Amino acid sequence: MGEDVGKSYGISSCLCPLEVLADKADWDEELERHAASLDLVSVMTFLRGAGGEPTRELMFYAKNQTLAANAAEFAMAYTKTPLQLERMALRGPVGLHAFRQRFVGASRKQVQPLLAAFFAASQLIGGAGGPWRGLRRDGVSRRGDHFWHGEVLL
């Protein structure tokens, strides 16, 4: 994923609510710094509520606002492991999309394939051309995760 035309994404985990991160003084700058080397940044939280019940949140950010919006819509419609996402307001730079994740059983092991499927689906959407052209599968990891590279022209 180190190619100039390749797409890359990262998934970070956090044990505090997204609102706590967003309230930090340098939130926007740190998010943009992380996004400088990635096409799509995601942050997942895992928390315990007051009664001990587990909760999760998920956030996407990309400098390319259209890419971020498309990833968010794809995640909401994803059916292989439905995350049951509900939009939530979160302070941050334009291109940020945040959700409460109602299916708390879905961890990074389900979100990573979702993001890989997002970039893979873009190949099918664009066909021979269009904004999604140029994506190709470059390999499969030891876990069976597919790695996709290419250029999404949005």
Biotite code that builds the C-alpha atoms (Angstrom):
import biotite.structure as struc

atoms = struc.array([
    struc.Atom([0.000, 0.000, 0.000], chain_id="A", res_id=1, res_name="MET", atom_name="CA", element="C"),
    struc.Atom([2.947, 2.308, -0.227], chain_id="A", res_id=2, res_name="GLY", atom_name="CA", element="C"),
    struc.Atom([2.397, 3.165, -3.898], chain_id="A", res_id=3, res_name="GLU", atom_name="CA", element="C"),
    struc.Atom([1.560, 6.735, -4.867], chain_id="A", res_id=4, res_name="ASP", atom_name="CA", element="C"),
    struc.Atom([-1.601, 5.610, -6.696], chain_id="A", res_id=5, res_name="VAL", atom_name="CA", element="C"),
    struc.Atom([-2.594, 2.999, -4.079], chain_id="A", res_id=6, res_name="GLY", atom_name="CA", element="C"),
    struc.Atom([-5.304, 3.450, -1.485], chain_id="A", res_id=7, res_name="LYS", atom_name="CA", element="C"),
    struc.Atom([-4.468, 2.934, 2.159], chain_id="A", res_id=8, res_name="SER", atom_name="CA", element="C"),
    struc.Atom([-6.470, 3.035, 5.349], chain_id="A", res_id=9, res_name="TYR", atom_name="CA", element="C"),
    struc.Atom([-5.872, 2.673, 9.053], chain_id="A", res_id=10, res_name="GLY", atom_name="CA", element="C"),
    struc.Atom([-8.005, 1.467, 11.941], chain_id="A", res_id=11, res_name="ILE", atom_name="CA", element="C"),
    struc.Atom([-7.207, 2.782, 15.409], chain_id="A", res_id=12, res_name="SER", atom_name="CA", element="C"),
    struc.Atom([-8.743, 1.569, 18.646], chain_id="A", res_id=13, res_name="SER", atom_name="CA", element="C"),
    struc.Atom([-9.602, 3.744, 21.587], chain_id="A", res_id=14, res_name="CYS", atom_name="CA", element="C"),
    struc.Atom([-11.000, 3.033, 25.039], chain_id="A", res_id=15, res_name="LEU", atom_name="CA", element="C"),
    struc.Atom([-12.676, 6.412, 25.479], chain_id="A", res_id=16, res_name="CYS", atom_name="CA", element="C"),
    struc.Atom([-15.712, 7.934, 23.745], chain_id="A", res_id=17, res_name="PRO", atom_name="CA", element="C"),
    struc.Atom([-15.152, 9.740, 20.460], chain_id="A", res_id=18, res_name="LEU", atom_name="CA", element="C"),
    struc.Atom([-16.515, 12.885, 22.118], chain_id="A", res_id=19, res_name="GLU", atom_name="CA", element="C"),
    struc.Atom([-13.574, 12.837, 24.559], chain_id="A", res_id=20, res_name="VAL", atom_name="CA", element="C"),
    struc.Atom([-11.127, 12.674, 21.648], chain_id="A", res_id=21, res_name="LEU", atom_name="CA", element="C"),
    struc.Atom([-12.945, 15.417, 19.773], chain_id="A", res_id=22, res_name="ALA", atom_name="CA", element="C"),
    struc.Atom([-12.790, 17.681, 22.844], chain_id="A", res_id=23, res_name="ASP", atom_name="CA", element="C"),
    struc.Atom([-8.985, 17.591, 22.878], chain_id="A", res_id=24, res_name="LYS", atom_name="CA", element="C"),
    struc.Atom([-7.448, 20.927, 21.901], chain_id="A", res_id=25, res_name="ALA", atom_name="CA", element="C"),
    struc.Atom([-5.448, 19.513, 18.978], chain_id="A", res_id=26, res_name="ASP", atom_name="CA", element="C"),
    struc.Atom([-8.060, 17.025, 17.702], chain_id="A", res_id=27, res_name="TRP", atom_name="CA", element="C"),
    struc.Atom([-8.424, 18.475, 14.195], chain_id="A", res_id=28, res_name="ASP", atom_name="CA", element="C"),
    struc.Atom([-4.680, 18.817, 13.684], chain_id="A", res_id=29, res_name="GLU", atom_name="CA", element="C"),
    struc.Atom([-3.901, 15.305, 14.948], chain_id="A", res_id=30, res_name="GLU", atom_name="CA", element="C"),
    struc.Atom([-6.608, 13.777, 12.794], chain_id="A", res_id=31, res_name="LEU", atom_name="CA", element="C"),
    struc.Atom([-5.340, 15.609, 9.731], chain_id="A", res_id=32, res_name="GLU", atom_name="CA", element="C"),
    struc.Atom([-1.752, 14.592, 10.562], chain_id="A", res_id=33, res_name="ARG", atom_name="CA", element="C"),
    struc.Atom([-2.756, 10.919, 10.649], chain_id="A", res_id=34, res_name="HIS", atom_name="CA", element="C"),
    struc.Atom([-4.724, 11.327, 7.435], chain_id="A", res_id=35, res_name="ALA", atom_name="CA", element="C"),
    struc.Atom([-1.708, 12.811, 5.655], chain_id="A", res_id=36, res_name="ALA", atom_name="CA", element="C"),
    struc.Atom([-0.323, 9.343, 4.950], chain_id="A", res_id=37, res_name="SER", atom_name="CA", element="C"),
    struc.Atom([-3.655, 7.516, 4.608], chain_id="A", res_id=38, res_name="LEU", atom_name="CA", element="C"),
    struc.Atom([-6.589, 7.828, 2.275], chain_id="A", res_id=39, res_name="ASP", atom_name="CA", element="C"),
    struc.Atom([-9.061, 6.840, 4.981], chain_id="A", res_id=40, res_name="LEU", atom_name="CA", element="C"),
    struc.Atom([-8.677, 6.956, 8.759], chain_id="A", res_id=41, res_name="VAL", atom_name="CA", element="C"),
    struc.Atom([-11.014, 5.055, 11.049], chain_id="A", res_id=42, res_name="SER", atom_name="CA", element="C"),
    struc.Atom([-11.258, 5.011, 14.818], chain_id="A", res_id=43, res_name="VAL", atom_name="CA", element="C"),
    struc.Atom([-13.172, 2.383, 16.776], chain_id="A", res_id=44, res_name="MET", atom_name="CA", element="C"),
    struc.Atom([-14.076, 2.670, 20.434], chain_id="A", res_id=45, res_name="THR", atom_name="CA", element="C"),
    struc.Atom([-15.083, -0.004, 22.899], chain_id="A", res_id=46, res_name="PHE", atom_name="CA", element="C"),
    struc.Atom([-16.633, 1.181, 26.141], chain_id="A", res_id=47, res_name="LEU", atom_name="CA", element="C"),
    struc.Atom([-18.609, -0.077, 29.076], chain_id="A", res_id=48, res_name="ARG", atom_name="CA", element="C"),
    struc.Atom([-21.725, 1.889, 29.999], chain_id="A", res_id=49, res_name="GLY", atom_name="CA", element="C"),
    struc.Atom([-22.743, 2.774, 33.541], chain_id="A", res_id=50, res_name="ALA", atom_name="CA", element="C"),
    struc.Atom([-24.473, -0.592, 33.879], chain_id="A", res_id=51, res_name="GLY", atom_name="CA", element="C"),
    struc.Atom([-21.522, -2.487, 32.424], chain_id="A", res_id=52, res_name="GLY", atom_name="CA", element="C"),
    struc.Atom([-23.104, -2.964, 29.007], chain_id="A", res_id=53, res_name="GLU", atom_name="CA", element="C"),
    struc.Atom([-20.630, -2.808, 26.095], chain_id="A", res_id=54, res_name="PRO", atom_name="CA", element="C"),
    struc.Atom([-20.906, -0.014, 23.532], chain_id="A", res_id=55, res_name="THR", atom_name="CA", element="C"),
    struc.Atom([-18.966, 0.760, 20.379], chain_id="A", res_id=56, res_name="ARG", atom_name="CA", element="C"),
    struc.Atom([-18.474, 3.818, 18.182], chain_id="A", res_id=57, res_name="GLU", atom_name="CA", element="C"),
    struc.Atom([-16.935, 4.084, 14.727], chain_id="A", res_id=58, res_name="LEU", atom_name="CA", element="C"),
    struc.Atom([-15.541, 7.091, 12.905], chain_id="A", res_id=59, res_name="MET", atom_name="CA", element="C"),
    struc.Atom([-14.239, 7.658, 9.375], chain_id="A", res_id=60, res_name="PHE", atom_name="CA", element="C"),
    struc.Atom([-12.216, 10.627, 8.200], chain_id="A", res_id=61, res_name="TYR", atom_name="CA", element="C"),
    struc.Atom([-10.607, 11.437, 4.879], chain_id="A", res_id=62, res_name="ALA", atom_name="CA", element="C"),
    struc.Atom([-9.260, 14.640, 3.428], chain_id="A", res_id=63, res_name="LYS", atom_name="CA", element="C"),
    struc.Atom([-11.202, 13.667, 0.315], chain_id="A", res_id=64, res_name="ASN", atom_name="CA", element="C"),
    struc.Atom([-14.719, 14.424, 1.536], chain_id="A", res_id=65, res_name="GLN", atom_name="CA", element="C"),
    struc.Atom([-16.379, 12.360, -1.176], chain_id="A", res_id=66, res_name="THR", atom_name="CA", element="C"),
    struc.Atom([-14.299, 9.307, -0.324], chain_id="A", res_id=67, res_name="LEU", atom_name="CA", element="C"),
    struc.Atom([-15.209, 9.669, 3.370], chain_id="A", res_id=68, res_name="ALA", atom_name="CA", element="C"),
    struc.Atom([-18.906, 10.077, 2.575], chain_id="A", res_id=69, res_name="ALA", atom_name="CA", element="C"),
    struc.Atom([-18.849, 7.056, 0.257], chain_id="A", res_id=70, res_name="ASN", atom_name="CA", element="C"),
    struc.Atom([-17.109, 4.919, 2.905], chain_id="A", res_id=71, res_name="ALA", atom_name="CA", element="C"),
    struc.Atom([-19.677, 5.993, 5.503], chain_id="A", res_id=72, res_name="ALA", atom_name="CA", element="C"),
    struc.Atom([-22.609, 5.161, 3.226], chain_id="A", res_id=73, res_name="GLU", atom_name="CA", element="C"),
    struc.Atom([-21.027, 1.826, 2.290], chain_id="A", res_id=74, res_name="PHE", atom_name="CA", element="C"),
    struc.Atom([-20.551, 0.944, 5.976], chain_id="A", res_id=75, res_name="ALA", atom_name="CA", element="C"),
    struc.Atom([-24.171, 1.788, 6.767], chain_id="A", res_id=76, res_name="MET", atom_name="CA", element="C"),
    struc.Atom([-25.408, -0.446, 3.946], chain_id="A", res_id=77, res_name="ALA", atom_name="CA", element="C"),
    struc.Atom([-22.902, -3.297, 4.464], chain_id="A", res_id=78, res_name="TYR", atom_name="CA", element="C"),
    struc.Atom([-24.750, -6.605, 4.884], chain_id="A", res_id=79, res_name="THR", atom_name="CA", element="C"),
    struc.Atom([-22.040, -9.248, 5.344], chain_id="A", res_id=80, res_name="LYS", atom_name="CA", element="C"),
    struc.Atom([-21.620, -8.191, 8.991], chain_id="A", res_id=81, res_name="THR", atom_name="CA", element="C"),
    struc.Atom([-24.195, -5.440, 9.575], chain_id="A", res_id=82, res_name="PRO", atom_name="CA", element="C"),
    struc.Atom([-22.729, -3.032, 12.118], chain_id="A", res_id=83, res_name="LEU", atom_name="CA", element="C"),
    struc.Atom([-26.113, -1.394, 12.762], chain_id="A", res_id=84, res_name="GLN", atom_name="CA", element="C"),
    struc.Atom([-24.662, 2.095, 12.541], chain_id="A", res_id=85, res_name="LEU", atom_name="CA", element="C"),
    struc.Atom([-26.478, 5.199, 13.721], chain_id="A", res_id=86, res_name="GLU", atom_name="CA", element="C"),
    struc.Atom([-25.056, 8.582, 12.789], chain_id="A", res_id=87, res_name="ARG", atom_name="CA", element="C"),
    struc.Atom([-23.874, 10.755, 15.648], chain_id="A", res_id=88, res_name="MET", atom_name="CA", element="C"),
    struc.Atom([-22.711, 14.353, 15.752], chain_id="A", res_id=89, res_name="ALA", atom_name="CA", element="C"),
    struc.Atom([-19.010, 14.794, 16.407], chain_id="A", res_id=90, res_name="LEU", atom_name="CA", element="C"),
    struc.Atom([-16.865, 17.910, 16.246], chain_id="A", res_id=91, res_name="ARG", atom_name="CA", element="C"),
    struc.Atom([-14.063, 17.711, 13.741], chain_id="A", res_id=92, res_name="GLY", atom_name="CA", element="C"),
    struc.Atom([-12.845, 18.646, 10.299], chain_id="A", res_id=93, res_name="PRO", atom_name="CA", element="C"),
    struc.Atom([-15.013, 18.383, 7.206], chain_id="A", res_id=94, res_name="VAL", atom_name="CA", element="C"),
    struc.Atom([-14.847, 14.805, 5.955], chain_id="A", res_id=95, res_name="GLY", atom_name="CA", element="C"),
    struc.Atom([-15.517, 13.244, 9.363], chain_id="A", res_id=96, res_name="LEU", atom_name="CA", element="C"),
    struc.Atom([-18.381, 10.765, 9.824], chain_id="A", res_id=97, res_name="HIS", atom_name="CA", element="C"),
    struc.Atom([-19.164, 9.259, 13.226], chain_id="A", res_id=98, res_name="ALA", atom_name="CA", element="C"),
    struc.Atom([-21.524, 6.495, 14.302], chain_id="A", res_id=99, res_name="PHE", atom_name="CA", element="C"),
    struc.Atom([-22.813, 4.601, 17.277], chain_id="A", res_id=100, res_name="ARG", atom_name="CA", element="C"),
    struc.Atom([-22.357, 0.930, 16.468], chain_id="A", res_id=101, res_name="GLN", atom_name="CA", element="C"),
    struc.Atom([-25.340, -1.040, 17.769], chain_id="A", res_id=102, res_name="ARG", atom_name="CA", element="C"),
    struc.Atom([-23.879, -4.457, 16.908], chain_id="A", res_id=103, res_name="PHE", atom_name="CA", element="C"),
    struc.Atom([-21.170, -4.461, 19.574], chain_id="A", res_id=104, res_name="VAL", atom_name="CA", element="C"),
    struc.Atom([-19.949, -7.926, 18.558], chain_id="A", res_id=105, res_name="GLY", atom_name="CA", element="C"),
    struc.Atom([-18.289, -6.479, 15.451], chain_id="A", res_id=106, res_name="ALA", atom_name="CA", element="C"),
    struc.Atom([-14.658, -5.604, 16.120], chain_id="A", res_id=107, res_name="SER", atom_name="CA", element="C"),
    struc.Atom([-11.749, -4.658, 13.871], chain_id="A", res_id=108, res_name="ARG", atom_name="CA", element="C"),
    struc.Atom([-11.911, -8.206, 12.519], chain_id="A", res_id=109, res_name="LYS", atom_name="CA", element="C"),
    struc.Atom([-15.201, -7.233, 10.879], chain_id="A", res_id=110, res_name="GLN", atom_name="CA", element="C"),
    struc.Atom([-14.479, -3.572, 10.121], chain_id="A", res_id=111, res_name="VAL", atom_name="CA", element="C"),
    struc.Atom([-11.229, -4.255, 8.238], chain_id="A", res_id=112, res_name="GLN", atom_name="CA", element="C"),
    struc.Atom([-12.946, -6.577, 5.719], chain_id="A", res_id=113, res_name="PRO", atom_name="CA", element="C"),
    struc.Atom([-15.707, -3.979, 5.397], chain_id="A", res_id=114, res_name="LEU", atom_name="CA", element="C"),
    struc.Atom([-13.147, -1.344, 4.389], chain_id="A", res_id=115, res_name="LEU", atom_name="CA", element="C"),
    struc.Atom([-11.426, -3.781, 2.034], chain_id="A", res_id=116, res_name="ALA", atom_name="CA", element="C"),
    struc.Atom([-14.837, -4.536, 0.504], chain_id="A", res_id=117, res_name="ALA", atom_name="CA", element="C"),
    struc.Atom([-15.487, -0.810, 0.119], chain_id="A", res_id=118, res_name="PHE", atom_name="CA", element="C"),
    struc.Atom([-12.399, -0.391, -2.034], chain_id="A", res_id=119, res_name="PHE", atom_name="CA", element="C"),
    struc.Atom([-13.064, -3.702, -3.827], chain_id="A", res_id=120, res_name="ALA", atom_name="CA", element="C"),
    struc.Atom([-16.667, -2.728, -4.603], chain_id="A", res_id=121, res_name="ALA", atom_name="CA", element="C"),
    struc.Atom([-15.419, 0.454, -6.168], chain_id="A", res_id=122, res_name="SER", atom_name="CA", element="C"),
    struc.Atom([-13.874, -1.676, -8.918], chain_id="A", res_id=123, res_name="GLN", atom_name="CA", element="C"),
    struc.Atom([-17.263, -3.204, -9.711], chain_id="A", res_id=124, res_name="LEU", atom_name="CA", element="C"),
    struc.Atom([-19.117, 0.121, -9.573], chain_id="A", res_id=125, res_name="ILE", atom_name="CA", element="C"),
    struc.Atom([-16.821, 1.794, -12.058], chain_id="A", res_id=126, res_name="GLY", atom_name="CA", element="C"),
    struc.Atom([-16.558, -1.053, -14.535], chain_id="A", res_id=127, res_name="GLY", atom_name="CA", element="C"),
    struc.Atom([-14.297, -0.007, -17.384], chain_id="A", res_id=128, res_name="ALA", atom_name="CA", element="C"),
    struc.Atom([-14.148, 3.598, -16.287], chain_id="A", res_id=129, res_name="GLY", atom_name="CA", element="C"),
    struc.Atom([-15.698, 6.142, -14.037], chain_id="A", res_id=130, res_name="GLY", atom_name="CA", element="C"),
    struc.Atom([-14.466, 7.362, -10.687], chain_id="A", res_id=131, res_name="PRO", atom_name="CA", element="C"),
    struc.Atom([-13.638, 3.878, -9.373], chain_id="A", res_id=132, res_name="TRP", atom_name="CA", element="C"),
    struc.Atom([-11.417, 2.650, -12.199], chain_id="A", res_id=133, res_name="ARG", atom_name="CA", element="C"),
    struc.Atom([-7.966, 1.283, -11.637], chain_id="A", res_id=134, res_name="GLY", atom_name="CA", element="C"),
    struc.Atom([-8.426, -0.814, -8.495], chain_id="A", res_id=135, res_name="LEU", atom_name="CA", element="C"),
    struc.Atom([-6.873, -4.278, -8.525], chain_id="A", res_id=136, res_name="ARG", atom_name="CA", element="C"),
    struc.Atom([-6.382, -7.025, -6.001], chain_id="A", res_id=137, res_name="ARG", atom_name="CA", element="C"),
    struc.Atom([-2.687, -7.279, -5.130], chain_id="A", res_id=138, res_name="ASP", atom_name="CA", element="C"),
    struc.Atom([-2.678, -10.193, -2.749], chain_id="A", res_id=139, res_name="GLY", atom_name="CA", element="C"),
    struc.Atom([-4.124, -11.980, 0.201], chain_id="A", res_id=140, res_name="VAL", atom_name="CA", element="C"),
    struc.Atom([-2.704, -11.891, 3.717], chain_id="A", res_id=141, res_name="SER", atom_name="CA", element="C"),
    struc.Atom([-2.142, -14.922, 5.905], chain_id="A", res_id=142, res_name="ARG", atom_name="CA", element="C"),
    struc.Atom([-5.572, -14.245, 7.438], chain_id="A", res_id=143, res_name="ARG", atom_name="CA", element="C"),
    struc.Atom([-7.267, -14.155, 4.049], chain_id="A", res_id=144, res_name="GLY", atom_name="CA", element="C"),
    struc.Atom([-7.686, -10.378, 3.967], chain_id="A", res_id=145, res_name="ASP", atom_name="CA", element="C"),
    struc.Atom([-7.468, -8.960, 0.473], chain_id="A", res_id=146, res_name="HIS", atom_name="CA", element="C"),
    struc.Atom([-5.188, -6.027, -0.241], chain_id="A", res_id=147, res_name="PHE", atom_name="CA", element="C"),
    struc.Atom([-6.385, -3.641, -2.895], chain_id="A", res_id=148, res_name="TRP", atom_name="CA", element="C"),
    struc.Atom([-4.438, -0.916, -4.632], chain_id="A", res_id=149, res_name="HIS", atom_name="CA", element="C"),
    struc.Atom([-5.449, 1.568, -7.198], chain_id="A", res_id=150, res_name="GLY", atom_name="CA", element="C"),
    struc.Atom([-6.704, 5.021, -7.811], chain_id="A", res_id=151, res_name="GLU", atom_name="CA", element="C"),
    struc.Atom([-10.170, 6.218, -7.014], chain_id="A", res_id=152, res_name="VAL", atom_name="CA", element="C"),
    struc.Atom([-10.810, 9.326, -9.052], chain_id="A", res_id=153, res_name="LEU", atom_name="CA", element="C"),
    struc.Atom([-13.402, 11.359, -7.225], chain_id="A", res_id=154, res_name="LEU", atom_name="CA", element="C"),
])
